[in-house]
């Protein structure tokens, strides 16, 4: 039975009687082996990030704080960032600090020292890592006209040493109906997801065709080859996406419909959940899914939080961090495992994926050769 039919059949969960968790948990008693506890306070509506090495970063009292696994807390920067992201190995923390219509992009080391800084004359919407030494950042430029507005999404690549390099991802002129929406809402239509192999990104591209209803195109771009293709289409609104751990499918939220899992590169729907999925998250192996406040295990809802809660799974698969209403909670008891190690000959796999993006190998050939590379 697929996830859609399982989930539709489920009754809402209501957690009660949990000391200190009345503001976060909802429903019947916790499943055996699970526990929830508040571990930190954070300014409401601010970002937080889980460290692959353990611990996390959050914002409290207008300052960026790093929380170590042992419980130690240190302030590394004053100011409220719009985005936080740890590097793949957890050695660096990227933070975006808004400065009017510009953004300061900073990199901190483990001790909280600023090791690199640049200013981009845009309001950055997100940051993610392409590698341990290369950072991706995105912005949506909005230019207003009497007949509508032009939206241009831009991807910046920064190595921490040289000026960021900009690449236009999409550009569209929208009619007055869409143009009158708040700029924050328009920027929210753009999302960014990075493949586990860090060679490919998925993002949203707004389209407003004459006569027809506007929609978002789900695009996939190979960073090295530069090839771009449309994977699917979703409704206009706050959307989110996350790659599956194997990099072969994409979970895409739809603001007014389902969250779907689409295969790459053909875009075939593999599963669906009746939930918008603005901030989806997957556990390291993909066995658990966090979607609009609910935690699913292999398609079955097992925990429920407020729908506006955001979450990040712990890198060892033992639990997750949940941020809601100015507090951060840790949920323990998950039976996931750490993400699978990348192939020993990663270079060959990355080249194979590049060839697939260019159409030099078929999907069947790609999967056969990938299986050979993964064989012991």
Buried (B, 14 or more C-beta within 10 A) or exposed (E): EEBBEBBEEBEEBEBEEBEEBEEBBBBEEBEEEBEBEBBBEBBEEBBBBBBBBBBBBBBBEEBBBBBBEEEEEEEBBEBBBBBBBBBBEBBBBBBBBBEEEEBBBBBBEBEBEEEBEBEBEBBBBBBBBBEEBBBBBBBBBBEEEEEBBBBBBBBBBBBBEEEBEBEEBBEBBBBEEBBEBEBEEBBBBBBBBBBBBBBBBBBBBBBBEEEEEBBBBBBBBBBEBEBBBEBBBBBBBBBBBBBBBBBBBBBBBBBEBBBBBBBBBEBEBBBBBBBBBBBBBBBBBBBBBBBBBBBBBEBEBBBBBBBEBBBBBBBBBBBBBBBBEBBBBBBEBBEBEBBEEEBEEEEBBBEBBBBBBEEEBEEEEBBEBBEEEEEE
